[in-house]
Amino acid sequence: MRRTLRATVATAVAAGLLSVWPAVTQADSGSVTRVTLASARNVTPGALTLLTSRTVTLATGESRHVKGRFEATSSMTSIAAMNNHVRCLDSAGSQVGVQGVTSRNHEGSDTTSYAIDGHLPLYADLLFTAPAAGTYTCGVYGYTASSASSSYHLTAVPGSTWLEMSDTNQAGSHWWQNPVCNSTGTSSTCSYIGAGTSTVHVFYNDGTPVYKWTAAPDATAVQSLANLTVTTCYLNTASCQRSSVAPYQKARGTNAVIDARLEVIQLDPTAHTCRNTATATTRHTIRDDAHHYAAYFRLPQVTIDPTCGTRMFIMRIVVTHISGQPVKIDGLQGTSALSHGIAMNLFD
């Protein structure tokens, strides 16, 4: 059964800051509940701040798709880092597994670079699978830091900051993440484009083991989504310290342009392409002031073609450098997956 709207009112948490509304954007198998921030909440530098959450009881191996939106304004005009973290905790308050994270610099209260002046939204996803039967709390967290000031804050925008979580088991779903890439970009498994290589296939030829996912035998379609975080490598940035990148770096303000698309490829019995379902290729200009940049991709209904002879799929994000600064593909940092993807079965 595909997603149905849910209008159930849940108990408010976090000191009454949250309210629950029907989901309108996610299309998981079964219903989805949205928990929305009802009152503004400040995010101060260096503190991972809970914005919205939902507690569920799960059986061993049961999976939920968790999606978070963190929209923020800033109290200062200077640049500040901004992260959206989606994570799940066990009953003891410890994080379980990885967290889905996206990152971008907030360019200040006076910026006109966003759809709404001064308002920067970030999305992140997580496929959470319970390692043991128990109660888990999944939430959206905000984080910020800046070398310009320690007395500023970001403010999470009520109504536009929310958590969505599937209400039923997303059986057979799969999570992708790319390899380790540390914050300085010196990890041997970091991928760069625009520094001798023009294109990378994230989750496919970037060091990620190629995973052939099999859709459930009774699934009628597949939903796929992916989030990609990248970083511009301007001259003297601390984020791209691999020596081979240095000859390609340019003065700050040059910016970067990339093209990207998500591909979900159904394989034939010889493991070659039978059917390629892809998003449109989109062009992204990444400002050096933004530095980090998140791009989002979604294929809400991928056909399972019976003539292909298998129900196996691979997923990849094709990223091509067009011009400007070299670009680093952000990867796993500790337990934070900065580029990630999910495939879910859909049933009639």
Secondary structure, DSSP 8 states (H G I E B T S, - for coil): -B--B--------TTTTEEEEE--S---BS-EEEEEE-S-EEE-TT--EEEEEEEEEE-TT-EEEEEEEEEEEESSSS-EEEEEEEEEE-TTS-B-S-EEEEEEEE--TT---SSBTTBEEEEEEEEEE-SSSEEEEEEEEEEEE-SS-SS--EEE-TTT-EEEEESS--TT-EEEE--B--TTS-STT-EEESSS--EEEETTTSS-----EE--TT--EEEEEEEEEEEE--TT-TT---TTTGGG---TT--EEEEEEEEEEEE-TTSSEEEEEE---EEEEE-TTT-EEEEEEEEEEEE--GGGS--EEEEEEEEEEEEES-EEE--EETTEESSEEEEEEE--
